[in-house]
Amino acid sequence: MKKFATLVLSAMLGLSFVSTTSFADVTKGQKLFQKKLKKPCGMTGAKFAAKHTQDEWEEIYEEGKFKEEIHKICPKVKPESIKDKWVKHLYDFAYEYASDSGNVPSC
């Protein structure tokens, strides 16, 4: 019984690490924006995220047009230069600080 309990606890602990790393992160999206997009966009993350409401960002993301929207807002950023693994984080950042969210990022 003790081995079974240890096995279950180990599995739960392992799953918690896997699940936390597979989800997108607003802070990581903010850091990505600062490092990769801020200079070519020529605007702060607050101005970028405030280009749309949360509903608009969600619709753009669900339609798979997030990279194209970044290119529309920031013409110097080509969609090919945005890695797929960044998209979810950048989306979470834009959604968190959208114009109707009431939140303002520090970048």
MOPAC internal coordinates of N, CA, C and O (Angstrom, degrees):
PM7 1SCF
backbone

  N    0.0000 0     0.00 0     0.00 0    0    0    0
  C    1.4570 1     0.00 0     0.00 0    1    0    0
  C    1.5199 1   111.08 1     0.00 0    2    1    0
  O    1.2310 1   120.68 1   142.68 1    3    2    1
  N    1.3455 1   116.30 1   -37.32 1    3    2    1
  C    1.4668 1   119.95 1  -179.40 1    5    3    2
  C    1.5277 1   110.76 1   -66.81 1    6    5    3
  O    1.2310 1   120.30 1   142.06 1    7    6    5
  N    1.3479 1   117.04 1   -37.94 1    7    6    5
  C    1.4631 1   120.56 1   177.87 1    9    7    6
  C    1.5292 1   110.85 1   -64.46 1   10    9    7
  O    1.2310 1   120.87 1   138.83 1   11   10    9
  N    1.3304 1   115.94 1   -41.17 1   11   10    9
  C    1.4556 1   120.30 1   179.86 1   13   11   10
  C    1.5347 1   110.40 1   -62.79 1   14   13   11
  O    1.2310 1   120.58 1   135.21 1   15   14   13
  N    1.3173 1   116.51 1   -44.79 1   15   14   13
  C    1.4729 1   120.43 1   179.15 1   17   15   14
  C    1.5204 1   110.67 1   -63.24 1   18   17   15
  O    1.2310 1   120.23 1   139.40 1   19   18   17
  N    1.3050 1   117.16 1   -40.60 1   19   18   17
  C    1.4685 1   121.08 1   177.83 1   21   19   18
  C    1.5237 1   110.79 1   -63.88 1   22   21   19
  O    1.2310 1   120.82 1   138.23 1   23   22   21
  N    1.3320 1   116.03 1   -41.77 1   23   22   21
  C    1.4617 1   120.92 1   178.97 1   25   23   22
  C    1.5320 1   110.83 1   -63.17 1   26   25   23
  O    1.2310 1   120.17 1   135.20 1   27   26   25
  N    1.3248 1   117.28 1   -44.80 1   27   26   25
  C    1.4715 1   121.59 1  -179.81 1   29   27   26
  C    1.5241 1   110.32 1   -64.01 1   30   29   27
  O    1.2310 1   120.08 1   135.22 1   31   30   29
  N    1.3081 1   117.44 1   -44.78 1   31   30   29
  C    1.4653 1   120.46 1   179.43 1   33   31   30
  C    1.5303 1   111.46 1   -64.21 1   34   33   31
  O    1.2310 1   120.74 1   140.81 1   35   34   33
  N    1.3302 1   116.19 1   -39.19 1   35   34   33
  C    1.4634 1   119.95 1   177.97 1   37   35   34
  C    1.5242 1   111.30 1   -64.38 1   38   37   35
  O    1.2310 1   121.07 1   138.50 1   39   38   37
  N    1.3234 1   115.56 1   -41.50 1   39   38   37
  C    1.4637 1   120.08 1   178.97 1   41   39   38
  C    1.5257 1   110.75 1   -64.32 1   42   41   39
  O    1.2310 1   120.26 1   137.58 1   43   42   41
  N    1.3347 1   117.10 1   -42.42 1   43   42   41
  C    1.4657 1   120.68 1   179.24 1   45   43   42
  C    1.5277 1   110.76 1   -64.42 1   46   45   43
  O    1.2310 1   120.49 1   138.84 1   47   46   45
  N    1.3036 1   116.67 1   -41.16 1   47   46   45
  C    1.4616 1   120.71 1   178.63 1   49   47   46
  C    1.5272 1   110.37 1   -64.18 1   50   49   47
  O    1.2310 1   120.44 1   135.91 1   51   50   49
  N    1.3093 1   116.77 1   -44.09 1   51   50   49
  C    1.4612 1   121.67 1   178.50 1   53   51   50
  C    1.5189 1   111.88 1   -62.21 1   54   53   51
  O    1.2310 1   120.18 1   137.80 1   55   54   53
  N    1.3227 1   117.26 1   -42.20 1   55   54   53
  C    1.4633 1   120.98 1   178.65 1   57   55   54
  C    1.5190 1   111.65 1   -65.76 1   58   57   55
  O    1.2310 1   120.20 1   145.20 1   59   58   57
  N    1.3125 1   117.23 1   -34.80 1   59   58   57
  C    1.4695 1   119.21 1   179.49 1   61   59   58
  C    1.5202 1   110.49 1   -65.23 1   62   61   59
  O    1.2310 1   119.70 1   143.87 1   63   62   61
  N    1.3347 1   118.18 1   -36.13 1   63   62   61
  C    1.4720 1   120.41 1   177.17 1   65   63   62
  C    1.5210 1   110.92 1   -69.24 1   66   65   63
  O    1.2310 1   120.54 1   138.64 1   67   66   65
  N    1.3184 1   116.57 1   -41.36 1   67   66   65
  C    1.4583 1   120.33 1  -179.44 1   69   67   66
  C    1.5197 1   110.08 1   -65.56 1   70   69   67
  O    1.2310 1   119.95 1   135.02 1   71   70   69
  N    1.3197 1   117.70 1   -44.98 1   71   70   69
  C    1.4604 1   120.11 1  -176.52 1   73   71   70
  C    1.5199 1   112.09 1   -67.56 1   74   73   71
  O    1.2310 1   119.18 1   144.76 1   75   74   73
  N    1.3265 1   119.18 1   -35.24 1   75   74   73
  C    1.4569 1   119.80 1  -179.15 1   77   75   74
  C    1.5157 1   111.72 1   -72.56 1   78   77   75
  O    1.2310 1   119.50 1   150.91 1   79   78   77
  N    1.3131 1   118.55 1   -29.09 1   79   78   77
  C    1.4580 1   119.13 1   179.57 1   81   79   78
  C    1.5096 1   112.66 1   -83.87 1   82   81   79
  O    1.2310 1   119.62 1   159.07 1   83   82   81
  N    1.3279 1   118.34 1   -20.93 1   83   82   81
  C    1.4578 1   119.90 1  -177.95 1   85   83   82
  C    1.5161 1   112.91 1   -86.08 1   86   85   83
  O    1.2310 1   119.52 1   166.70 1   87   86   85
  N    1.3302 1   118.52 1   -13.30 1   87   86   85
  C    1.4460 1   120.80 1   179.26 1   89   87   86
  C    1.5170 1   110.47 1   -88.13 1   90   89   87
  O    1.2310 1   121.74 1   -27.17 1   91   90   89
  N    1.2967 1   114.28 1   152.83 1   91   90   89
  C    1.4538 1   119.70 1   178.71 1   93   91   90
  C    1.5181 1   109.90 1   -72.76 1   94   93   91
  O    1.2310 1   121.70 1   -18.75 1   95   94   93
  N    1.3025 1   114.35 1   161.25 1   95   94   93
  C    1.4491 1   120.47 1  -174.19 1   97   95   94
  C    1.5315 1   109.45 1  -135.73 1   98   97   95
  O    1.2310 1   120.79 1   -53.62 1   99   98   97
  N    1.3188 1   116.09 1   126.38 1   99   98   97
  C    1.4605 1   121.44 1   179.22 1  101   99   98
  C    1.5220 1   110.54 1   -61.29 1  102  101   99
  O    1.2310 1   120.43 1   136.46 1  103  102  101
  N    1.3258 1   116.79 1   -43.54 1  103  102  101
  C    1.4617 1   121.02 1  -179.18 1  105  103  102
  C    1.5173 1   111.02 1   -63.25 1  106  105  103
  O    1.2310 1   120.56 1   139.66 1  107  106  105
  N    1.3157 1   116.53 1   -40.34 1  107  106  105
  C    1.4618 1   119.90 1   178.10 1  109  107  106
  C    1.5290 1   110.26 1   -66.19 1  110  109  107
  O    1.2310 1   120.45 1   140.97 1  111  110  109
  N    1.3260 1   116.74 1   -39.03 1  111  110  109
  C    1.4624 1   120.59 1   176.24 1  113  111  110
  C    1.5170 1   111.67 1   -62.49 1  114  113  111
  O    1.2310 1   120.69 1   140.47 1  115  114  113
  N    1.3142 1   116.29 1   -39.53 1  115  114  113
  C    1.4633 1   120.90 1   178.05 1  117  115  114
  C    1.5267 1   110.56 1   -64.53 1  118  117  115
  O    1.2310 1   120.91 1   136.38 1  119  118  117
  N    1.3249 1   115.87 1   -43.62 1  119  118  117
  C    1.4679 1   119.58 1   178.61 1  121  119  118
  C    1.5279 1   110.88 1   -64.41 1  122  121  119
  O    1.2310 1   120.31 1   139.17 1  123  122  121
  N    1.3301 1   117.01 1   -40.83 1  123  122  121
  C    1.4586 1   120.40 1   177.58 1  125  123  122
  C    1.5220 1   111.00 1   -62.38 1  126  125  123
  O    1.2310 1   120.77 1   137.68 1  127  126  125
  N    1.3261 1   116.14 1   -42.32 1  127  126  125
  C    1.4627 1   118.86 1   178.50 1  129  127  126
  C    1.5221 1   110.23 1   -60.82 1  130  129  127
  O    1.2310 1   120.66 1   133.83 1  131  130  129
  N    1.3219 1   116.35 1   -46.17 1  131  130  129
  C    1.4609 1   120.06 1  -178.83 1  133  131  130
  C    1.5292 1   111.89 1   -62.08 1  134  133  131
  O    1.2310 1   120.24 1   138.55 1  135  134  133
  N    1.3159 1   117.14 1   -41.45 1  135  134  133
  C    1.4601 1   120.80 1  -176.02 1  137  135  134
  C    1.5251 1   113.45 1   -79.86 1  138  137  135
  O    1.2310 1   120.44 1   139.63 1  139  138  137
  N    1.3252 1   116.76 1   -40.37 1  139  138  137
  C    1.4632 1   119.82 1  -170.47 1  141  139  138
  C    1.5221 1   115.28 1  -105.90 1  142  141  139
  O    1.2310 1   119.45 1   151.91 1  143  142  141
  N    1.3237 1   118.66 1   -28.09 1  143  142  141
  C    1.4599 1   119.56 1  -170.78 1  145  143  142
  C    1.5202 1   115.15 1  -116.59 1  146  145  143
  O    1.2310 1   119.82 1   155.64 1  147  146  145
  N    1.3008 1   117.95 1   -24.36 1  147  146  145
  C    1.4636 1   120.31 1  -172.42 1  149  147  146
  C    1.5261 1   111.71 1   -59.10 1  150  149  147
  O    1.2310 1   119.74 1   131.26 1  151  150  149
  N    1.3084 1   118.10 1   -48.74 1  151  150  149
  C    1.4596 1   121.32 1  -177.44 1  153  151  150
  C    1.5336 1   111.85 1   -66.62 1  154  153  151
  O    1.2310 1   118.99 1   128.96 1  155  154  153
  N    1.3300 1   119.54 1   -51.04 1  155  154  153
  C    1.4668 1   117.63 1   179.42 1  157  155  154
  C    1.5310 1   113.08 1   -67.25 1  158  157  155
  O    1.2310 1   120.12 1   152.20 1  159  158  157
  N    1.3193 1   117.38 1   -27.80 1  159  158  157
  C    1.4700 1   120.16 1   177.92 1  161  159  158
  C    1.5295 1   110.71 1   -74.89 1  162  161  159
  O    1.2310 1   120.53 1   147.26 1  163  162  161
  N    1.2978 1   116.59 1   -32.74 1  163  162  161
  C    1.4610 1   119.93 1  -178.34 1  165  163  162
  C    1.5094 1   112.88 1    71.55 1  166  165  163
  O    1.2310 1   120.59 1  -153.82 1  167  166  165
  N    1.3148 1   116.49 1    26.18 1  167  166  165
  C    1.4728 1   120.23 1   178.44 1  169  167  166
  C    1.5226 1   109.30 1  -148.21 1  170  169  167
  O    1.2310 1   121.90 1   -16.62 1  171  170  169
  N    1.3065 1   113.97 1   163.38 1  171  170  169
  C    1.4572 1   118.72 1   178.49 1  173  171  170
  C    1.5285 1   110.26 1   -77.93 1  174  173  171
  O    1.2310 1   121.28 1   -14.23 1  175  174  173
  N    1.3071 1   115.15 1   165.77 1  175  174  173
  C    1.4541 1   119.58 1   176.75 1  177  175  174
  C    1.5183 1   112.22 1   -63.78 1  178  177  175
  O    1.2310 1   120.67 1   148.04 1  179  178  177
  N    1.3165 1   116.32 1   -31.96 1  179  178  177
  C    1.4660 1   120.73 1   178.55 1  181  179  178
  C    1.5225 1   110.55 1   -63.35 1  182  181  179
  O    1.2310 1   120.43 1   134.36 1  183  182  181
  N    1.3259 1   116.79 1   -45.64 1  183  182  181
  C    1.4714 1   120.59 1   179.27 1  185  183  182
  C    1.5233 1   110.67 1   -66.41 1  186  185  183
  O    1.2310 1   120.64 1   140.30 1  187  186  185
  N    1.3422 1   116.38 1   -39.70 1  187  186  185
  C    1.4607 1   120.65 1   179.70 1  189  187  186
  C    1.5238 1   110.61 1   -62.01 1  190  189  187
  O    1.2310 1   120.67 1   127.83 1  191  190  189
  N    1.3211 1   116.32 1   -52.17 1  191  190  189
  C    1.4655 1   120.37 1  -176.42 1  193  191  190
  C    1.5231 1   111.72 1   -66.02 1  194  193  191
  O    1.2310 1   120.44 1   149.71 1  195  194  193
  N    1.3234 1   116.76 1   -30.29 1  195  194  193
  C    1.4656 1   120.64 1  -177.66 1  197  195  194
  C    1.5261 1   113.12 1   -78.23 1  198  197  195
  O    1.2310 1   119.94 1  -177.79 1  199  198  197
  N    1.3079 1   117.71 1     2.21 1  199  198  197
  C    1.4707 1   120.85 1   177.44 1  201  199  198
  C    1.5208 1   111.90 1   -67.95 1  202  201  199
  O    1.2310 1   120.45 1   158.40 1  203  202  201
  N    1.3297 1   116.75 1   -21.60 1  203  202  201
  C    1.4615 1   120.82 1  -179.38 1  205  203  202
  C    1.5285 1   110.26 1  -140.21 1  206  205  203
  O    1.2310 1   121.54 1   -18.36 1  207  206  205
  N    1.3211 1   114.66 1   161.64 1  207  206  205
  C    1.4668 1   120.46 1   172.39 1  209  207  206
  C    1.5284 1   108.42 1   -82.41 1  210  209  207
  O    1.2310 1   120.66 1    -8.96 1  211  210  209
  N    1.3173 1   116.34 1   171.04 1  211  210  209
  C    1.4628 1   119.78 1   178.59 1  213  211  210
  C    1.5326 1   111.44 1   -60.54 1  214  213  211
  O    1.2310 1   120.58 1   138.97 1  215  214  213
  N    1.3248 1   116.50 1   -41.03 1  215  214  213
  C    1.4704 1   119.62 1   179.28 1  217  215  214
  C    1.5236 1   111.25 1   -63.55 1  218  217  215
  O    1.2310 1   120.75 1   140.30 1  219  218  217
  N    1.3287 1   116.18 1   -39.70 1  219  218  217
  C    1.4627 1   119.61 1   179.64 1  221  219  218
  C    1.5274 1   111.16 1   -66.97 1  222  221  219
  O    1.2310 1   120.12 1   135.84 1  223  222  221
  N    1.3517 1   117.38 1   -44.16 1  223  222  221
  C    1.4637 1   120.13 1   177.64 1  225  223  222
  C    1.5278 1   110.38 1   -60.53 1  226  225  223
  O    1.2310 1   120.72 1   137.59 1  227  226  225
  N    1.3371 1   116.23 1   -42.41 1  227  226  225
  C    1.4623 1   120.32 1  -179.34 1  229  227  226
  C    1.5310 1   110.87 1   -62.03 1  230  229  227
  O    1.2310 1   120.52 1   136.02 1  231  230  229
  N    1.3204 1   116.60 1   -43.98 1  231  230  229
  C    1.4616 1   120.93 1   179.91 1  233  231  230
  C    1.5354 1   110.57 1   -63.54 1  234  233  231
  O    1.2310 1   120.53 1   135.79 1  235  234  233
  N    1.3230 1   116.58 1   -44.21 1  235  234  233
  C    1.4737 1   121.12 1   178.70 1  237  235  234
  C    1.5288 1   110.08 1   -60.27 1  238  237  235
  O    1.2310 1   120.52 1   135.73 1  239  238  237
  N    1.3242 1   116.61 1   -44.27 1  239  238  237
  C    1.4660 1   121.03 1  -178.32 1  241  239  238
  C    1.5259 1   111.49 1   -66.10 1  242  241  239
  O    1.2310 1   120.87 1   134.75 1  243  242  241
  N    1.3280 1   115.94 1   -45.25 1  243  242  241
  C    1.4659 1   119.66 1  -178.23 1  245  243  242
  C    1.5223 1   112.34 1   -66.57 1  246  245  243
  O    1.2310 1   120.22 1   151.63 1  247  246  245
  N    1.3294 1   117.18 1   -28.37 1  247  246  245
  C    1.4609 1   120.54 1   176.96 1  249  247  246
  C    1.5296 1   111.85 1   -81.20 1  250  249  247
  O    1.2310 1   120.37 1   176.83 1  251  250  249
  N    1.3270 1   116.90 1    -3.17 1  251  250  249
  C    1.4602 1   121.07 1   179.15 1  253  251  250
  C    1.5187 1   113.55 1    74.67 1  254  253  251
  O    1.2310 1   120.42 1  -156.07 1  255  254  253
  N    1.3287 1   116.81 1    23.93 1  255  254  253
  C    1.4634 1   120.87 1  -177.13 1  257  255  254
  C    1.5254 1   112.64 1  -109.92 1  258  257  255
  O    1.2310 1   120.57 1  -157.50 1  259  258  257
  N    1.3209 1   116.52 1    22.50 1  259  258  257
  C    1.4726 1   119.21 1  -175.84 1  261  259  258
  C    1.5297 1   111.43 1   -66.37 1  262  261  259
  O    1.2310 1   120.09 1   136.11 1  263  262  261
  N    1.3173 1   117.43 1   -43.89 1  263  262  261
  C    1.4660 1   119.74 1   179.75 1  265  263  262
  C    1.5288 1   110.39 1   -62.90 1  266  265  263
  O    1.2310 1   120.37 1   138.29 1  267  266  265
  N    1.3200 1   116.91 1   -41.71 1  267  266  265
  C    1.4593 1   120.17 1   179.83 1  269  267  266
  C    1.5330 1   110.91 1   -64.87 1  270  269  267
  O    1.2310 1   120.72 1   144.36 1  271  270  269
  N    1.3278 1   116.23 1   -35.64 1  271  270  269
  C    1.4638 1   119.52 1   179.22 1  273  271  270
  C    1.5283 1   110.63 1   -68.02 1  274  273  271
  O    1.2310 1   120.82 1   141.40 1  275  274  273
  N    1.3176 1   116.04 1   -38.60 1  275  274  273
  C    1.4723 1   118.42 1   175.50 1  277  275  274
  C    1.5241 1   109.26 1   -60.06 1  278  277  275
  O    1.2310 1   120.72 1   137.75 1  279  278  277
  N    1.3237 1   116.23 1   -42.25 1  279  278  277
  C    1.4719 1   120.26 1   179.03 1  281  279  278
  C    1.5360 1   111.20 1   -63.78 1  282  281  279
  O    1.2310 1   119.91 1   142.89 1  283  282  281
  N    1.3366 1   117.78 1   -37.11 1  283  282  281
  C    1.4755 1   120.69 1   177.88 1  285  283  282
  C    1.5242 1   110.64 1   -64.25 1  286  285  283
  O    1.2310 1   121.19 1   137.11 1  287  286  285
  N    1.3328 1   115.32 1   -42.89 1  287  286  285
  C    1.4677 1   119.97 1  -178.29 1  289  287  286
  C    1.5235 1   110.27 1   -74.90 1  290  289  287
  O    1.2310 1   121.14 1   141.46 1  291  290  289
  N    1.3217 1   115.43 1   -38.54 1  291  290  289
  C    1.4704 1   121.46 1  -177.45 1  293  291  290
  C    1.5241 1   107.59 1  -123.15 1  294  293  291
  O    1.2310 1   119.75 1   -92.65 1  295  294  293
  N    1.3283 1   118.09 1    87.35 1  295  294  293
  C    1.4781 1   119.99 1  -175.70 1  297  295  294
  C    1.5257 1   114.49 1   -60.10 1  298  297  295
  O    1.2310 1   119.67 1   157.27 1  299  298  297
  N    1.3211 1   118.24 1   -22.73 1  299  298  297
  C    1.4677 1   119.83 1   179.83 1  301  299  298
  C    1.5270 1   112.30 1   -77.60 1  302  301  299
  O    1.2310 1   119.89 1   165.82 1  303  302  301
  N    1.3091 1   117.81 1   -14.18 1  303  302  301
  C    1.4681 1   122.04 1   178.66 1  305  303  302
  C    1.5237 1   108.43 1   -94.65 1  306  305  303
  O    1.2310 1   121.19 1   -64.27 1  307  306  305
  N    1.3167 1   115.34 1   115.73 1  307  306  305
  C    1.4635 1   119.16 1   179.42 1  309  307  306
  C    1.5213 1   109.54 1   -85.85 1  310  309  307
  O    1.2310 1   120.58 1   -38.39 1  311  310  309
  N    1.3427 1   116.49 1   141.61 1  311  310  309
  C    1.4716 1   118.99 1  -178.99 1  313  311  310
  C    1.5182 1   113.28 1   -56.43 1  314  313  311
  O    1.2310 1   119.81 1   148.79 1  315  314  313
  N    1.3336 1   117.97 1   -31.21 1  315  314  313
  C    1.4628 1   120.91 1  -179.43 1  317  315  314
  C    1.5285 1   112.17 1   -67.79 1  318  317  315
  O    1.2310 1   120.72 1   155.55 1  319  318  317
  N    1.3170 1   116.23 1   -24.45 1  319  318  317
  C    1.4669 1   119.70 1  -177.86 1  321  319  318
  C    1.5345 1   112.44 1   -80.11 1  322  321  319
  O    1.2310 1   120.28 1   169.85 1  323  322  321
  N    1.3266 1   117.07 1   -10.15 1  323  322  321
  C    1.4642 1   121.38 1   179.09 1  325  323  322
  C    1.5168 1   108.35 1   -93.70 1  326  325  323
  O    1.2310 1   120.69 1   -65.34 1  327  326  325
  N    1.3178 1   116.28 1   114.66 1  327  326  325
  C    1.4652 1   120.43 1  -178.78 1  329  327  326
  C    1.5304 1   110.02 1   -69.94 1  330  329  327
  O    1.2310 1   121.45 1   -34.90 1  331  330  329
  N    1.3311 1   114.83 1   145.10 1  331  330  329
  C    1.4659 1   120.12 1  -179.34 1  333  331  330
  C    1.5283 1   112.36 1   -58.38 1  334  333  331
  O    1.2310 1   120.79 1   144.79 1  335  334  333
  N    1.3278 1   116.09 1   -35.21 1  335  334  333
  C    1.4637 1   118.83 1  -178.10 1  337  335  334
  C    1.5271 1   111.94 1   -70.77 1  338  337  335
  O    1.2310 1   119.17 1   166.14 1  339  338  337
  N    1.3382 1   119.19 1   -13.86 1  339  338  337
  C    1.4614 1   122.65 1   178.02 1  341  339  338
  C    1.5251 1   111.70 1   -85.60 1  342  341  339
  O    1.2310 1   120.29 1   155.92 1  343  342  341
  N    1.3364 1   117.06 1   -24.08 1  343  342  341
  C    1.4642 1   121.44 1  -168.42 1  345  343  342
  C    1.5253 1   112.55 1   -58.48 1  346  345  343
  O    1.2310 1   120.22 1   131.89 1  347  346  345
  N    1.3258 1   117.19 1   -48.11 1  347  346  345
  C    1.4646 1   120.31 1  -177.91 1  349  347  346
  C    1.5346 1   110.91 1   -61.52 1  350  349  347
  O    1.2310 1   120.26 1   139.48 1  351  350  349
  N    1.3178 1   117.11 1   -40.52 1  351  350  349
  C    1.4662 1   120.65 1   179.74 1  353  351  350
  C    1.5293 1   111.07 1   -68.15 1  354  353  351
  O    1.2310 1   120.82 1   136.27 1  355  354  353
  N    1.3340 1   116.05 1   -43.73 1  355  354  353
  C    1.4677 1   119.28 1   178.90 1  357  355  354
  C    1.5205 1   110.74 1   -65.64 1  358  357  355
  O    1.2310 1   120.53 1   142.58 1  359  358  357
  N    1.3263 1   116.58 1   -37.42 1  359  358  357
  C    1.4560 1   119.85 1   176.78 1  361  359  358
  C    1.5329 1   110.15 1   -62.83 1  362  361  359
  O    1.2310 1   120.02 1   133.13 1  363  362  361
  N    1.3008 1   117.57 1   -46.87 1  363  362  361
  C    1.4705 1   120.13 1   179.69 1  365  363  362
  C    1.5289 1   111.23 1   -60.17 1  366  365  363
  O    1.2310 1   120.72 1   142.02 1  367  366  365
  N    1.3172 1   116.22 1   -37.98 1  367  366  365
  C    1.4702 1   120.42 1   176.10 1  369  367  366
  C    1.5314 1   110.23 1   -63.28 1  370  369  367
  O    1.2310 1   120.24 1   130.23 1  371  370  369
  N    1.3278 1   117.15 1   -49.77 1  371  370  369
  C    1.4696 1   120.52 1  -178.75 1  373  371  370
  C    1.5213 1   110.78 1   -62.79 1  374  373  371
  O    1.2310 1   120.39 1   138.64 1  375  374  373
  N    1.3266 1   116.87 1   -41.36 1  375  374  373
  C    1.4669 1   120.98 1  -179.92 1  377  375  374
  C    1.5306 1   110.68 1   -65.13 1  378  377  375
  O    1.2310 1   120.16 1   136.13 1  379  378  377
  N    1.3113 1   117.29 1   -43.87 1  379  378  377
  C    1.4682 1   121.81 1  -177.84 1  381  379  378
  C    1.5253 1   111.99 1   -62.43 1  382  381  379
  O    1.2310 1   120.90 1   144.66 1  383  382  381
  N    1.3447 1   115.88 1   -35.34 1  383  382  381
  C    1.4621 1   119.42 1  -175.85 1  385  383  382
  C    1.5269 1   112.17 1  -113.01 1  386  385  383
  O    1.2310 1   120.18 1  -152.13 1  387  386  385
  N    1.3194 1   117.25 1    27.87 1  387  386  385
  C    1.4653 1   121.55 1   178.28 1  389  387  386
  C    1.5267 1   110.56 1   -61.93 1  390  389  387
  O    1.2310 1   121.21 1   -13.80 1  391  390  389
  N    1.3232 1   115.28 1   166.20 1  391  390  389
  C    1.4635 1   120.10 1  -173.44 1  393  391  390
  C    1.5254 1   113.28 1   -60.48 1  394  393  391
  O    1.2310 1   119.68 1   150.49 1  395  394  393
  N    1.3091 1   118.22 1   -29.51 1  395  394  393
  C    1.4646 1   120.20 1  -178.31 1  397  395  394
  C    1.5321 1   112.90 1  -100.07 1  398  397  395
  O    1.2310 1   119.98 1  -171.21 1  399  398  397
  N    1.3302 1   117.65 1     8.79 1  399  398  397
  C    1.4660 1   119.69 1  -176.38 1  401  399  398
  C    1.5328 1   113.18 1   -80.71 1  402  401  399
  O    1.2310 1   120.77 1   151.37 1  403  402  401
  N    1.3149 1   116.14 1   -28.63 1  403  402  401
  C    1.4601 1   119.27 1  -176.40 1  405  403  402
  C    1.5165 1   112.57 1    83.45 1  406  405  403
  O    1.2310 1   119.99 1  -179.72 1  407  406  405
  N    1.3223 1   117.62 1     0.28 1  407  406  405
  C    1.4604 1   122.32 1   178.96 1  409  407  406
  C    1.5291 1   109.66 1  -101.12 1  410  409  407
  O    1.2310 1   120.92 1   -33.42 1  411  410  409
  N    1.3106 1   115.84 1   146.58 1  411  410  409
  C    1.4653 1   120.96 1   178.63 1  413  411  410
  C    1.5280 1   107.84 1  -129.04 1  414  413  411
  O    1.2310 1   120.38 1   -57.51 1  415  414  413
  N    1.3545 1   116.88 1   122.49 1  415  414  413
  C    1.4726 1   118.88 1   179.21 1  417  415  414
  C    1.5234 1   110.82 1   -74.51 1  418  417  415
  O    1.2310 1   120.97 1   -15.70 1  419  418  417
  N    1.2990 1   115.76 1   164.30 1  419  418  417
  C    1.4579 1   120.02 1  -179.07 1  421  419  418
  C    1.5195 1   112.88 1   -91.89 1  422  421  419
  O    1.2310 1   119.71 1  -171.44 1  423  422  421
  N    1.3228 1   118.15 1     8.56 1  423  422  421
  C    1.4766 1   119.42 1   179.61 1  425  423  422
  C    1.5094 1   111.99 1  -108.23 1  426  425  423
  O    1.2310 1   120.10 1   180.00 1  427  426  425

